[in-house]
Amino acid sequence: NETKEVHLMSVYRDTYLNLGNDTYSKCNSAYAKGGAKQAINMLNMNLDLAITDFVAVGFKGVMDAVNAVGGVYIDIDEGELQHINNYQISIAENLKIDYKPVTKAGYQKVDGLQATAYCRIRYTKGDDFMRATRQREVIKAMEVQAKKLSLNELTELLPKVLKHVYTSIDETDMVELLKNINTYTIVDEDGFPQES
């Protein structure tokens, strides 16, 4: 809040870490075993952080958030094209909704389901490293779109988005954060552990 700088960090799901309770496993099992509290403990312990608040978002929450800002612009390459549609089919069947296939590669506007499917791709060159990069790419694209909306528009969208979000942040505090959305900037991103 002091610098208005946002740093995005992905922790790769298969990273073997202390789960925050002196047991070791793949880090993604911390959330599965103990919810947000254990996931935060795991991150704080292993990465020397002091996280206190969280926002947990599932597939439906990502879809709602992307749709709420009017879609996002993503550059989809030929290698991602088949996978984005396969993931759309899987998610659409699970949620019992329709989907619109992505028919061409290139820079284009995608809807919430398409963006969620894009975030799930990990069967291309780069595996899970690229999947995490895609997830950060969607977050950055959402930031761009959200900054185009007025405070009133964002405030009206908040209850719709929060229906599929689990968070420790009070809705009143979120509205306060939205008031300053144009002052926040994503300045850096990376993954842990680093490839080197």
N, C-alpha and C positions, 0 to 999 in steps of 0.2 A: 504493500500500500504506500510505502514511502517513495519508492522509485518509479512505481507504475510499470515496472518491467515484469514480464512473464517469461519464465523459463520452462519449456516442455521437456520432460524426461520420461522415456519409456524404460521399464525394467522388463527384460525379455522373459517370457513366461517359464522357460525351462531352466532359468538360472537357479543353481543350487545354493540356497541360503538358509540361515537360521530363521525359522518361521516366527520368531519373536517369543518363543516359549522353550528355547533350548532344544528343539528338535529340528532336524535338517531335512529339506525336501525341495522340490521345484517350488519356486516362489509363488506361482499361481495357486498352489494348494492352501496358502495362508487364508485367502478369502473364502475358499470352499470349506475350510475347517472351522474358521472362527469369525467369518464376516468381516466387515469394515474395520472393526477394532483390532483384530489380529493382523489384517493386512497393513494397517498403519503401524502397529508395533513392529512388524517385520521390516518395513521400510525405514522406520526410525532407527532401529537397532543396527541394521546392516549398512545404511548409508549416512549415518550420523546426522539425522534430520530431527526436526521437532514438529512434525505434522500434528495438528489437532483437529482439523476439520476435513471433511471428505464429501465427494459427490460420486455416487456409484450409478452408472447408466448401463442398462441392457440394450438389446437390439431395438426394442420398441421406443425406448427413450432417445436413442440416436436418430431413429427415423423421424420421430416427432420434432426433435430440435432442428434437424436439417430442413424439414418441411416448413417449420415455423418461420425460418428466415428466408423462405422462398427458394430453397435449393442452394447448391454450391457448385462452383466451377472447379473441375478436376481434369487433369490431362491423363487420359487412359491410353496405355500403349497396347499394341497388338497382342502381346503376351498375356495381358490382363483381361482382354475382351471375353474370352470363353469363361474364365473363372468368375468374373463379375456376374454373368448371367446364371451360371450354375448356382452360385450362392444366393442370388435373388430367388431362384426357384425353391431352394431349400427353406429360406426364411418365409417366403410367401405361403408355402404349403403349411409350415408350422403355425403361422399367424392367421391362416385362412383369408389371405388378401390377394388381390391381383398384382401383377408386376408388368413393367414395361421394359422389354429387352433393350440393352444398349447395342446398337447396330453398327457402330463404327468407332474406330480409335480416334484419338485427338482430344483437344481441349474442348470441353463441353459442360453444359449445366446438367447436373444430375439431381434426382429427387432423393428423398430420405431413404427409401429402400435401396436404391442404387448406391448411395454413399455408404450405407451400412454393409452392403455386399462387398464393396471396394475395400472397406476396412478389414474384412475377413480374409482377403486373398493372401495365401502364404505358399502357394505352389508354383512360384516363378523364381527366377534367379534372385537370390537374396533371402529366400525363405522367411523366417520370422523377423529378421532384421528389417526386411522390406515391408512386412505387414505393419510393424510398428511405425515405420516411416509413413506409410499410407494413412494410418490413424492420425498421426500428427498433421499430415497434409489436410485431412478433412477438418480437424480442429482449426487450423489456420484459415481455411476457406470459410468456415462458419464465422470466424472473427470478422473477416472482410464483409460478409453479408450482414451480420448483426450491426456493424457500425454504420450501415446505410439506413437503418431504421431509427425512428424517433423514440424517445423515452416512453411516450404513451404507447406506441406500438409494442415495444419490448415488454412493458409492464402488462399489457393485455395478453401477450403470448405466454408469459411466465406460468400461470396456472395450468395451461394446456401441456406445457413441457414437463412440469413437475409431476404429472400423473404417473409417469413411468421412471421416476428418478428417486433414489434413496440418498438422503443427504443429512448432514448434521447442521447445515446452515439454515437459519430461520429465513422464511420468505421475506420478512421485512428487511433483513440484512442483504438479501439478494437484490431487492429493489434499490437499496443504497449503492450497491456495487454497479448496478445498471446505469445509475445516474452518471457515473464516471467512465463508462465503457470506452469512450473515445480517447481517454487519457492513458489507457492500458495498451501496451505494445508487446507482442511476442518478439523477444530479442534473441533468443537462443533455443536450440533444441539438440537433443542427443539421446543416446540409448546407453543402458548399463547392462552388462559390462561393455565397454568399448571394444571394437573389433581388434584394436592393438593389444 
